[in-house]
Amino acid sequence: MGQLTDSKVMEKQYGTADRLNTRISIHAKYSVNRQGFGSWISEHYRFPENASVLELGCGTGDMWKGKGDLIARCGRLVLSDFSAGMLEQAKETLHSEKDIDYQVIDIQEIPYPDRSFDAVIANMMLYHVPDLPKGLGEVRRVLKKGGAFYCATFGENGMMEYIGSLFSGYGIETQVNAAFTLQNGRKKLSPYFPEVETVLYEDALAVTDVEDLVDYIFSLTGMSDLRKLPRETVRSVLASHMTDGVLRVPKEYGMFIAR
């Protein structure tokens, strides 16, 4: 996520935690699967005792909240993000956890020697990397032999596609970032990792207050056409598709575990 033109976009979208928190909160409030995506992801981590772990794109650090036992398995835990603002939020989120190293890092230029980590994590961020092959090459380089790369992402038939379909009569085109999805991620990982496992997370949103979904939509850069409509129009269209006071929005999420 490090080239100049892309960094300006990223700072606009993620430079503060406000927009990201809007997106996180709607999942926490309305997800049908009550386990939570973050807890589901961490359930799949298999760290050896005293593991050296690097997370790229840690965001607010929320996925590590309440995961003291997992953190304790790490002899070295580096949480990093491209955004210094996000990293400050992560420090605040995890202020009670000790022995975490926080670093501003670009996945395209990871500042560690070869074979430094037992595990590397990059959740919900690979689709933003300007030079993805370079980034994946860097991940491969810093992984120890036998190490694992965990990378969660979304599919191409999820929330944004469904929401966009509700506004087909308005000439709306949903701009989905398909640079790294559940559909194409394995193909992009395979040149760097001989073993790639796909794990799917079953979930949907059951939204009872469409105002929350309106806030979500207006936080997304990929909904630029939709955000040109008046908020009241967006709210009205969403409300018209509710059944018994609930708007059910499909989700398509999962992760790759590459070795």
Secondary structure, DSSP 8 states (H G I E B T S, - for coil): --SHHHHHHHHHHHSSSHHHHHHHHHHHHHBSSTT-HHHHHHHT----TTEEEEESS-TTSGGGTT-HHHHHTEEEEEEEES-HHHHHHHHHHTTT--SEEEEE--GGG--S-TT-EEEEE--S-GGG-TTHHHHHHHHHHHEEEEEEEEEEEE-SSSHHHHHHHHTGGGT-------SS-TTTHHHHHTTT-S-EEEEEE--EEEES-HHHHHHHHTT-GGGTTGGGS-HHHHHHHHHHT-BTTBEEEE--EEEEEE-
